[in-house]
Amino acid sequence: MFQETQKIIDYFENLDAKRGNIVRNTEKGIFGTSDLYIIDKFFHKIGLVNKKHFVDIGSGDGRVNILASNYTKSTGIEIDTELVKESIEHNLILGTNAEFVHQDYEEFSFRKVDLIFSFADHFFTDKFIEKLKKEFKGTLYVYEGVFLPEDIKKGPNIWIDQTKIISYEF
């Protein structure tokens, strides 16, 4: 584990302890947090350091995107204005180089992206899946797979401890 990784994990653990319940509704879905220890193990397992561009769709407070920026170019896409502001603030405090885009991810261009990450908190729309089929060449990973995309070639499941992360190949 990189020293910066532990700094990021500690920062968000302290933040979560201070603010308590952090699940809330957003314009596009539900904001909830990811376990950064699981995410870091996942990044190692998939060789994130060898990827060109990681994108977190619905990046929330930026924690996964900030952690990914230790390994590769990383962009978080979030529609909620307050969460984007929080993400940028966390990025500045931690001194990381994650990028954040205040946008609906269904409008983002995925042509230069090789890995998409999603903590899917709502259904993938047909429009979005068609967009990915046209412009994305890479792997979509879905964490905590409550809502899963349809009509996409499923890749292998990745198990990190007791957490399943599902892959889809484009």
Backbone as a printed PyTorch tensor [residue, N CA C, xyz], in Angstrom:
tensor([[[  0.8550,  -1.1830,   0.0000],
         [  0.0000,   0.0000,   0.0000],
         [  0.8940,   1.2360,   0.0000]],

        [[  0.5920,   2.1820,  -0.8990],
         [  1.3300,   3.4390,  -0.9330],
         [  1.0850,   4.2060,   0.3630]],

        [[  2.0810,   4.9810,   0.7930],
         [  1.9120,   5.8040,   1.9890],
         [  0.7530,   6.7820,   1.7920]],

        [[  0.6290,   7.3250,   0.5770],
         [ -0.4560,   8.2540,   0.2690],
         [ -1.8140,   7.5760,   0.4140]],

        [[ -1.8730,   6.2870,   0.0980],
         [ -3.1300,   5.5440,   0.2010],
         [ -3.6160,   5.5220,   1.6390]],

        [[ -2.7420,   5.2110,   2.5800],
         [ -3.1470,   5.1850,   3.9810],
         [ -3.5730,   6.5710,   4.4490]],

        [[ -2.9050,   7.6070,   3.9670],
         [ -3.2760,   8.9880,   4.3120],
         [ -4.7020,   9.2820,   3.8290]],

        [[ -5.0280,   8.8520,   2.6230],
         [ -6.3630,   9.0700,   2.0620],
         [ -7.4110,   8.2890,   2.8480]],

        [[ -7.1240,   7.0240,   3.1300],
         [ -8.0620,   6.1920,   3.8910],
         [ -8.3010,   6.7910,   5.2750]],

        [[ -7.2420,   7.1760,   5.9660],
         [ -7.3780,   7.7810,   7.2960],
         [ -8.2030,   9.0630,   7.2440]],

        [[ -7.9550,   9.8820,   6.2430],
         [ -8.6790,  11.1480,   6.0920],
         [-10.1850,  10.8910,   5.9990]],

        [[-10.5850,   9.9710,   5.1180],
         [-12.0160,   9.7180,   4.9350],
         [-12.6230,   8.9790,   6.1230]],

        [[-11.8770,   8.1120,   6.7910],
         [-12.3960,   7.4760,   8.0040],
         [-12.6670,   8.5170,   9.0800]],

        [[-11.7500,   9.4660,   9.2470],
         [-11.9490,  10.5440,  10.2260],
         [-13.1290,  11.4240,   9.8380]],

        [[-13.2560,  11.7320,   8.5660],
         [-14.3700,  12.5430,   8.0830],
         [-15.7000,  11.8400,   8.3490]],

        [[-15.7660,  10.5450,   8.0460],
         [-16.9960,   9.7820,   8.2640],
         [-17.3550,   9.7190,   9.7440]],

        [[-16.3620,   9.5610,  10.6000],
         [-16.6100,   9.4970,  12.0400],
         [-17.1900,  10.8150,  12.5520]],

        [[-16.7470,  11.9280,  11.9700],
         [-17.2410,  13.2460,  12.4020],
         [-18.6570,  13.5210,  11.9190]],

        [[-18.9780,  13.1220,  10.7030],
         [-20.2700,  13.5230,  10.1400],
         [-21.3730,  12.4850,  10.3020]],

        [[-21.0740,  11.3090,  10.7790],
         [-22.1110,  10.3170,  11.0390],
         [-22.7530,   9.7780,   9.7800]],

        [[-24.0940,   9.6810,   9.7760],
         [-24.8180,   9.1150,   8.6370],
         [-24.5450,   9.9180,   7.3770]],

        [[-23.9830,   9.2650,   6.3880],
         [-23.5790,   9.9980,   5.1900],
         [-24.3170,   9.5480,   3.9360]],

        [[-25.3240,   8.7400,   4.0840],
         [-26.1170,   8.3320,   2.9330],
         [-27.1990,   9.3770,   2.7080]],

        [[-27.3400,   9.8090,   1.4330],
         [-28.3850,  10.7820,   1.1210],
         [-28.7530,  10.7000,  -0.3520]],

        [[-29.9060,  11.2310,  -0.6700],
         [-30.3590,  11.2760,  -2.0550],
         [-29.6550,  12.3960,  -2.8070]],

        [[-29.4350,  12.1480,  -4.0970],
         [-28.9420,  13.1800,  -5.0080],
         [-29.9080,  13.2450,  -6.1880]],

        [[-29.6470,  14.1540,  -7.0930],
         [-30.5040,  14.3060,  -8.2700],
         [-30.5630,  13.0310,  -9.1100]],

        [[-29.4760,  12.2740,  -9.1290],
         [-29.3750,  11.1200, -10.0220],
         [-29.4500,   9.7780,  -9.2860]],

        [[-29.3280,   9.7800,  -7.9820],
         [-29.3330,   8.5040,  -7.2620],
         [-29.0870,   8.7350,  -5.7850]],

        [[-28.4680,   7.7650,  -5.1570],
         [-28.1970,   7.8250,  -3.7220],
         [-26.6930,   7.9120,  -3.5140]],

        [[-26.2720,   8.8400,  -2.6730],
         [-24.8650,   8.9230,  -2.3080],
         [-24.6210,   8.0410,  -1.1010]],

        [[-23.6610,   7.1470,  -1.2560],
         [-23.2090,   6.2950,  -0.1690],
         [-21.7070,   6.1040,  -0.3420]],

        [[-21.0350,   5.6540,   0.6700],
         [-19.5740,   5.5620,   0.6040],
         [-19.0980,   4.1510,   0.2940]],

        [[-17.9200,   4.0930,  -0.2850],
         [-17.2620,   2.8260,  -0.5960],
         [-16.1900,   2.5590,   0.4490]],

        [[-15.9360,   1.2890,   0.7050],
         [-14.8850,   0.8790,   1.6310],
         [-13.5420,   1.0120,   0.9170]],

        [[-12.7440,   1.9780,   1.3150],
         [-11.4890,   2.2560,   0.6150],
         [-10.4490,   1.1530,   0.7790]],

        [[-10.5120,   0.3640,   1.8330],
         [ -9.5970,  -0.7830,   1.9480],
         [ -9.9210,  -1.8070,   0.8510]],

        [[-11.2090,  -2.0640,   0.6480],
         [-11.6370,  -2.9790,  -0.4140],
         [-11.2440,  -2.4040,  -1.7710]],

        [[-11.5050,  -1.1290,  -1.9550],
         [-11.2140,  -0.4850,  -3.2410],
         [ -9.7230,  -0.5320,  -3.5390]],

        [[ -8.8900,  -0.2910,  -2.5540],
         [ -7.4410,  -0.3320,  -2.7890],
         [ -6.9920,  -1.7390,  -3.1810]],

        [[ -7.5050,  -2.7500,  -2.5000],
         [ -7.1720,  -4.1430,  -2.8740],
         [ -7.6360,  -4.4340,  -4.3030]],

        [[ -8.8070,  -3.9360,  -4.6380],
         [ -9.3440,  -4.0900,  -5.9890],
         [ -8.4170,  -3.4360,  -7.0180]],

        [[ -7.9590,  -2.2270,  -6.7380],
         [ -7.0540,  -1.5220,  -7.6530],
         [ -5.7810,  -2.3270,  -7.8940]],

        [[ -5.2520,  -2.9330,  -6.8350],
         [ -4.0540,  -3.7690,  -6.9860],
         [ -4.3610,  -5.0120,  -7.8200]],

        [[ -5.4920,  -5.6370,  -7.5350],
         [ -5.8410,  -6.8860,  -8.2240],
         [ -6.0190,  -6.6930,  -9.7290]],

        [[ -6.6000,  -5.5540, -10.1390],
         [ -6.8300,  -5.3210, -11.5740],
         [ -5.6510,  -4.6150, -12.2430]],

        [[ -4.6220,  -4.2660, -11.4780],
         [ -3.4650,  -3.5770, -12.0530],
         [ -3.8030,  -2.1760, -12.5240]],

        [[ -4.4860,  -1.4130, -11.6870],
         [ -4.9020,  -0.0610, -12.0750],
         [ -3.7310,   0.8040, -12.5290]],

        [[ -2.5620,   0.5640, -11.9550],
         [ -1.3810,   1.3390, -12.3190],
         [ -1.0540,   1.2070, -13.8140]],

        [[ -1.5290,   0.1470, -14.4530],
         [ -1.2860,  -0.0830, -15.8810],
         [ -2.3960,   0.4480, -16.7820]],

        [[ -3.4040,   1.0620, -16.2130],
         [ -4.5150,   1.6190, -16.9870],
         [ -4.2170,   3.0790, -17.3200]],

        [[ -4.8280,   3.5490, -18.3950],
         [ -4.5770,   4.9220, -18.8500],
         [ -5.5050,   5.9410, -18.2070]],

        [[ -6.7920,   5.5850, -18.0640],
         [ -7.7470,   6.5800, -17.5660],
         [ -8.9000,   5.8820, -16.8560]],

        [[ -8.9900,   6.1240, -15.5630],
         [-10.0360,   5.6070, -14.6820],
         [-11.1170,   6.6750, -14.5490]],

        [[-12.3840,   6.2690, -14.6640],
         [-13.4950,   7.1920, -14.4570],
         [-14.4740,   6.5690, -13.4740]],

        [[-14.8380,   7.3460, -12.4520],
         [-15.8470,   6.9470, -11.4700],
         [-17.1270,   7.6940, -11.8160]],

        [[-18.1570,   6.9620, -12.2470],
         [-19.4220,   7.6100, -12.5970],
         [-20.2950,   7.6950, -11.3550]],

        [[-20.7200,   8.9080, -11.0420],
         [-21.4210,   9.1450,  -9.7910],
         [-20.4220,   9.1050,  -8.6550]],

        [[-19.4080,   9.9710,  -8.7330],
         [-18.2330,   9.8810,  -7.8540],
         [-18.4500,  10.3780,  -6.4340]],

        [[-19.6400,  10.8700,  -6.1100],
         [-19.9430,  11.2470,  -4.7320],
         [-18.9800,  12.2770,  -4.1720]],

        [[-18.4210,  11.9900,  -2.9990],
         [-17.4980,  12.9310,  -2.3570],
         [-16.0660,  12.7720,  -2.8510]],

        [[-15.8590,  11.9450,  -3.8670],
         [-14.5730,  11.8520,  -4.5400],
         [-13.5940,  10.8440,  -3.9860]],

        [[-13.9530,  10.1150,  -2.9580],
         [-12.9800,   9.2590,  -2.2770],
         [-12.3820,   8.1760,  -3.1770]],

        [[-13.1930,   7.5090,  -3.9830],
         [-12.6650,   6.4500,  -4.8540],
         [-11.7890,   7.0650,  -5.9380]],

        [[-12.2490,   8.1570,  -6.4970],
         [-11.4960,   8.8530,  -7.5400],
         [-10.1590,   9.3760,  -7.0060]],

        [[-10.1760,   9.9470,  -5.8210],
         [ -8.9430,  10.4480,  -5.2000],
         [ -7.9700,   9.2990,  -4.9670]],

        [[ -8.4630,   8.1810,  -4.4690],
         [ -7.6030,   7.0130,  -4.2560],
         [ -7.0440,   6.5120,  -5.5910]],

        [[ -7.8690,   6.4580,  -6.6190],
         [ -7.4260,   5.9980,  -7.9460],
         [ -6.3390,   6.9080,  -8.5240]],

        [[ -6.3530,   8.1750,  -8.1600],
         [ -5.3500,   9.1060,  -8.6990],
         [ -3.9380,   8.7750,  -8.2390]],

        [[ -3.7960,   7.9130,  -7.2270],
         [ -2.4650,   7.4190,  -6.8280],
         [ -1.8920,   6.4780,  -7.8720]],

        [[ -2.7600,   5.9000,  -8.7050],
         [ -2.3620,   4.8450,  -9.6300],
         [ -2.3480,   5.2580, -11.0940]],

        [[ -3.2470,   6.1610, -11.4790],
         [ -3.4040,   6.5130, -12.8950],
         [ -4.1730,   7.8210, -13.0090]],

        [[ -4.3610,   8.2820, -14.2250],
         [ -5.2170,   9.4470, -14.4570],
         [ -6.6190,   9.0660, -14.0070]],

        [[ -7.2430,   9.9530, -13.2500],
         [ -8.5130,   9.6130, -12.6260],
         [ -9.4840,  10.7880, -12.7000]],

        [[-10.6940,  10.5000, -13.1680],
         [-11.7370,  11.5150, -13.2850],
         [-12.9920,  11.0320, -12.5890]],

        [[-13.5640,  11.8830, -11.7800],
         [-14.8350,  11.6090, -11.1310],
         [-15.9120,  12.4600, -11.7700]],

        [[-17.0290,  11.8490, -12.1060],
         [-18.1460,  12.5690, -12.7060],
         [-19.2950,  12.5380, -11.7140]],

        [[-19.7830,  13.7010, -11.3650],
         [-20.8380,  13.8080, -10.3600],
         [-21.7810,  14.9380, -10.7590]],

        [[-23.0720,  14.6920, -10.6410],
         [-24.0740,  15.6940, -11.0020],
         [-24.4490,  16.6000,  -9.8310]],

        [[-24.2440,  16.1340,  -8.6020],
         [-24.6290,  16.8960,  -7.4170],
         [-23.6030,  17.9890,  -7.1150]],

        [[-24.0470,  19.2360,  -7.1570],
         [-23.1580,  20.3840,  -6.9890],
         [-22.4010,  20.3450,  -5.6680]],

        [[-23.0890,  20.0470,  -4.5780],
         [-22.4380,  20.0250,  -3.2620],
         [-21.3830,  18.9280,  -3.1730]],

        [[-21.6650,  17.7700,  -3.7460],
         [-20.6850,  16.6800,  -3.7100],
         [-19.4550,  17.0130,  -4.5640]],

        [[-19.6540,  17.7030,  -5.6660],
         [-18.5040,  18.1230,  -6.4760],
         [-17.6460,  19.1020,  -5.6800]],

        [[-18.2750,  20.0450,  -5.0070],
         [-17.5290,  21.0030,  -4.1640],
         [-16.7440,  20.2650,  -3.0800]],

        [[-17.3890,  19.2980,  -2.4250],
         [-16.7040,  18.4980,  -1.3940],
         [-15.5090,  17.7560,  -1.9880]],

        [[-15.7130,  17.1550,  -3.1540],
         [-14.6430,  16.3910,  -3.8150],
         [-13.4300,  17.2610,  -4.0810]],

        [[-13.6780,  18.4310,  -4.6150],
         [-12.5770,  19.3580,  -4.9260],
         [-11.8620,  19.7730,  -3.6470]],

        [[-12.6200,  20.0240,  -2.5950],
         [-12.0270,  20.3890,  -1.3040],
         [-11.1640,  19.2480,  -0.7540]],

        [[-11.6780,  18.0190,  -0.7870],
         [-10.9050,  16.8580,  -0.3130],
         [ -9.6190,  16.6990,  -1.1350]],

        [[ -9.7320,  16.8670,  -2.4290],
         [ -8.5860,  16.7530,  -3.3280],
         [ -7.5060,  17.7700,  -2.9680]],

        [[ -7.9330,  19.0080,  -2.6870],
         [ -6.9770,  20.0620,  -2.3110],
         [ -6.3330,  19.7670,  -0.9550]],

        [[ -7.1300,  19.3710,   0.0190],
         [ -6.6090,  19.0620,   1.3560],
         [ -5.5860,  17.9300,   1.2890]],

        [[ -5.8980,  16.9120,   0.5010],
         [ -5.0210,  15.7410,   0.4110],
         [ -3.8530,  15.9380,  -0.5560]],

        [[ -3.9070,  16.9710,  -1.3640],
         [ -2.8250,  17.2330,  -2.3120],
         [ -2.7360,  16.2100,  -3.4250]],

        [[ -3.8770,  15.6270,  -3.7920],
         [ -3.9080,  14.6380,  -4.8670],
         [ -4.2650,  15.3220,  -6.1870]],

        [[ -4.1270,  14.5820,  -7.2740],
         [ -4.3540,  15.1870,  -8.5890],
         [ -5.5530,  14.5800,  -9.3180]],

        [[ -6.5730,  14.1980,  -8.5810],
         [ -7.7990,  13.6920,  -9.2040],
         [ -8.5000,  14.8370,  -9.9190]],

        [[ -9.2140,  14.4870, -10.9820],
         [-10.0100,  15.4760, -11.7060],
         [-11.4840,  15.2430, -11.3740]],

        [[-12.2510,  16.3190, -11.3560],
         [-13.6800,  16.2180, -11.0930],
         [-14.4500,  16.9990, -12.1320]],

        [[-15.5250,  16.3900, -12.6210],
         [-16.3760,  17.0030, -13.6290],
         [-17.7870,  17.0790, -13.0670]],

        [[-18.3400,  18.2890, -13.0680],
         [-19.7200,  18.4880, -12.6250],
         [-20.6120,  18.3050, -13.8470]],

        [[-21.1280,  17.0840, -14.0050],
         [-21.8510,  16.7470, -15.2200],
         [-22.6450,  15.4710, -14.9960]],

        [[-23.6650,  15.2690, -15.8050],
         [-24.3670,  13.9900, -15.8530],
         [-23.4570,  13.0370, -16.6180]],

        [[-23.1090,  11.9110, -16.0310],
         [-22.1700,  11.0050, -16.6980],
         [-22.7140,  10.4630, -18.0140]],

        [[-24.0220,  10.5090, -18.2010],
         [-24.5810,  10.0550, -19.4710],
         [-24.2130,  10.9890, -20.6250]],

        [[-23.6750,  12.1640, -20.3070],
         [-23.2710,  13.1350, -21.3320],
         [-21.7550,  13.1850, -21.5240]],

        [[-21.0080,  12.5030, -20.6990],
         [-19.5390,  12.5050, -20.7440],
         [-19.0350,  11.6580, -21.9110]],

        [[-17.9270,  12.0620, -22.5120],
         [-17.3190,  11.2620, -23.5780],
         [-16.3580,  10.2350, -22.9740]],

        [[-16.5930,   8.9600, -23.2770],
         [-15.7810,   7.8710, -22.7470],
         [-14.7900,   7.3360, -23.7720]],

        [[-14.5410,   8.0740, -24.8370],
         [-13.6830,   7.6020, -25.9360],
         [-12.2360,   7.3550, -25.5080]],

        [[-11.7240,   8.1010, -24.5410],
         [-10.3240,   7.9540, -24.1270],
         [-10.1880,   7.2870, -22.7570]],

        [[-11.2260,   6.5910, -22.3460],
         [-11.2740,   5.9450, -21.0350],
         [-11.1390,   4.4370, -21.2260]],

        [[-10.3570,   3.7750, -20.3550],
         [-10.2720,   2.3140, -20.4600],
         [-10.8460,   1.5790, -19.2530]],

        [[-11.2930,   2.3160, -18.2340],
         [-11.8840,   1.6770, -17.0600],
         [-12.9350,   2.6030, -16.4640]],

        [[-14.1380,   2.0860, -16.3010],
         [-15.2150,   2.8160, -15.6330],
         [-15.5700,   2.0540, -14.3670]],

        [[-15.7470,   2.7980, -13.2800],
         [-16.1350,   2.2410, -11.9880],
         [-17.4910,   2.8140, -11.6160]],

        [[-18.3620,   1.9720, -11.0590],
         [-19.6720,   2.4450, -10.6280],
         [-20.0990,   1.7440,  -9.3490]],

        [[-20.5040,   2.5290,  -8.3760],
         [-21.2270,   2.0190,  -7.2210],
         [-22.6860,   2.2460,  -7.6040]],

        [[-23.2280,   1.3190,  -8.3760],
         [-24.5210,   1.5080,  -9.0330],
         [-25.6530,   1.6310,  -8.0200]],

        [[-26.2170,   2.8200,  -7.9590],
         [-27.2960,   3.1060,  -7.0250],
         [-28.6260,   3.3200,  -7.7360]],

        [[-28.6530,   3.0390,  -9.0280],
         [-29.8770,   3.1050,  -9.8220],
         [-29.6270,   2.3390, -11.1220]],

        [[-30.6810,   2.1050, -11.8790],
         [-30.5480,   1.3290, -13.1100],
         [-29.7080,   2.0560, -14.1490]],

        [[-28.9870,   1.2910, -14.9370],
         [-28.2850,   1.8220, -16.1010],
         [-29.3300,   1.9870, -17.2060]],

        [[-29.4310,   3.1800, -17.7740],
         [-30.4330,   3.4050, -18.8100],
         [-29.9980,   2.7830, -20.1320]],

        [[-30.9670,   2.4660, -20.9660],
         [-30.6650,   1.9430, -22.3000],
         [-29.8280,   2.9470, -23.0890]],

        [[-30.1560,   4.2260, -22.9440],
         [-29.4160,   5.2900, -23.6400],
         [-27.9350,   5.2540, -23.2480]],

        [[-27.6680,   5.0920, -21.9640],
         [-26.2880,   5.0720, -21.4920],
         [-25.5430,   3.8340, -21.9890]],

        [[-26.1860,   2.6910, -21.9400],
         [-25.5540,   1.4570, -22.4110],
         [-25.2300,   1.5660, -23.9000]],

        [[-26.1280,   2.1030, -24.6870],
         [-25.8680,   2.2890, -26.1230],
         [-24.7110,   3.2480, -26.3460]],

        [[-24.6470,   4.2930, -25.5510],
         [-23.5370,   5.2510, -25.6340],
         [-22.2090,   4.5390, -25.3620]],

        [[-22.1620,   3.7370, -24.3190],
         [-20.9370,   3.0020, -24.0050],
         [-20.5570,   2.0390, -25.1240]],

        [[-21.5470,   1.3520, -25.6730],
         [-21.2610,   0.4070, -26.7630],
         [-20.6290,   1.1150, -27.9610]],

        [[-21.0090,   2.3670, -28.1870],
         [-20.5000,   3.1260, -29.3350],
         [-19.1200,   3.7220, -29.0800]],

        [[-18.8430,   4.1830, -27.8500],
         [-17.6170,   4.9550, -27.6630],
         [-16.6360,   4.4260, -26.6240]],

        [[-16.9850,   3.4280, -25.8610],
         [-16.1160,   2.9490, -24.7890],
         [-15.4780,   1.6220, -25.1690]],

        [[-14.1780,   1.5500, -25.0270],
         [-13.4380,   0.3040, -25.2450],
         [-12.6690,   0.0080, -23.9610]],

        [[-13.2430,  -0.8200, -23.1320],
         [-12.5970,  -1.1210, -21.8640],
         [-13.4970,  -1.9610, -20.9840]],

        [[-13.3130,  -1.8190, -19.6780],
         [-14.0600,  -2.6120, -18.7120],
         [-14.8220,  -1.7020, -17.7610]],

        [[-16.0790,  -2.0520, -17.5460],
         [-16.9150,  -1.4160, -16.5360],
         [-16.9260,  -2.3380, -15.3310]],

        [[-16.6060,  -1.7870, -14.1510],
         [-16.6640,  -2.5540, -12.9110],
         [-17.7900,  -1.9930, -12.0510]],

        [[-18.6640,  -2.8770, -11.5850],
         [-19.7830,  -2.4660, -10.7520],
         [-19.5740,  -3.0160,  -9.3470]],

        [[-19.4650,  -2.0910,  -8.4020],
         [-19.2450,  -2.3710,  -6.9840],
         [-20.6080,  -2.4440,  -6.2990]],

        [[-20.7610,  -3.3950,  -5.3830],
         [-22.0350,  -3.5430,  -4.6690],
         [-23.1740,  -3.6190,  -5.6830]],

        [[-23.1550,  -4.6410,  -6.5080],
         [-24.0390,  -4.7650,  -7.6580],
         [-25.5040,  -4.9720,  -7.3760]],

        [[-26.1710,  -3.9560,  -6.8870],
         [-27.6150,  -4.0250,  -6.7110],
         [-28.2970,  -3.8110,  -8.0630]],

        [[-27.8290,  -2.7900,  -8.7980],
         [-28.3530,  -2.4950, -10.1260],
         [-27.2680,  -2.8250, -11.1380]],

        [[-27.5700,  -3.7560, -12.0280],
         [-26.5770,  -4.2220, -12.9870],
         [-27.0140,  -3.9060, -14.4110]],

        [[-26.0590,  -3.6010, -15.2770],
         [-26.4100,  -3.3210, -16.6700],
         [-26.8820,  -4.5940, -17.3710]],

        [[-27.7120,  -4.4060, -18.3800],
         [-28.2190,  -5.5340, -19.1560],
         [-27.6670,  -5.4700, -20.5680]],

        [[-27.6860,  -6.5950, -21.2470],
         [-27.2600,  -6.6870, -22.6460],
         [-25.8070,  -6.3000, -22.8710]],

        [[-24.9610,  -6.6250, -21.9090],
         [-23.5300,  -6.3830, -22.0300],
         [-22.8200,  -7.6810, -21.6880]],

        [[-21.7390,  -7.9500, -22.3930],
         [-20.9570,  -9.1590, -22.1200],
         [-20.3490,  -9.0670, -20.7160]],

        [[-20.7500,  -9.9960, -19.8810],
         [-20.2570, -10.0270, -18.5030],
         [-18.8780, -10.6700, -18.4780]],

        [[-17.9790, -10.0450, -17.7450],
         [-16.6530, -10.5980, -17.5250],
         [-16.6150, -11.3210, -16.1940]],

        [[-15.4230, -11.6050, -15.6990],
         [-15.3150, -12.3320, -14.4330],
         [-15.7050, -11.4640, -13.2370]],

        [[-16.2180, -12.1460, -12.2180],
         [-16.4350, -11.4810, -10.9360],
         [-15.0930, -11.3770, -10.2330]],

        [[-14.9010, -10.2970,  -9.5460],
         [-13.6830, -10.1110,  -8.7640],
         [-14.1000, -10.0690,  -7.3010]],

        [[-13.5170, -10.9570,  -6.5250],
         [-13.8320, -11.0210,  -5.1000],
         [-12.7050, -10.3980,  -4.3050]],

        [[-13.0560,  -9.4380,  -3.4990],
         [-12.1180,  -8.8240,  -2.5600],
         [-12.7210,  -9.0460,  -1.1790]],

        [[-12.0730,  -9.8860,  -0.4010],
         [-12.6300, -10.3270,   0.8750],
         [-14.0280, -10.8930,   0.5840]],

        [[-15.0690, -10.3690,   1.1620],
         [-16.4270, -10.8660,   0.9120],
         [-17.2230,  -9.9600,  -0.0380]],

        [[-16.5370,  -9.1040,  -0.7510],
         [-17.1910,  -8.1460,  -1.6440],
         [-16.9970,  -8.5520,  -3.0930]],

        [[-18.1180,  -8.6330,  -3.8190],
         [-18.0610,  -8.9910,  -5.2340],
         [-18.1170,  -7.7270,  -6.0770]],

        [[-17.1880,  -7.6280,  -7.0090],
         [-17.1710,  -6.5510,  -7.9880],
         [-17.3210,  -7.2290,  -9.3510]],

        [[-18.3290,  -6.8020, -10.0900],
         [-18.6990,  -7.4580, -11.3280],
         [-18.1230,  -6.6780, -12.5020]],

        [[-17.5380,  -7.3970, -13.4620],
         [-16.9500,  -6.7170, -14.6270],
         [-17.7850,  -6.9560, -15.8780]],

        [[-17.7390,  -5.9600, -16.7510],
         [-18.4280,  -6.0120, -18.0430],
         [-17.4580,  -5.4980, -19.1000]],

        [[-17.3380,  -6.2560, -20.1790],
         [-16.3820,  -5.9370, -21.2350],
         [-17.0770,  -5.2050, -22.3840]],

        [[-16.4570,  -4.1610, -22.8520],
         [-16.9620,  -3.4130, -24.0130],
         [-15.9280,  -3.4700, -25.1240]]])
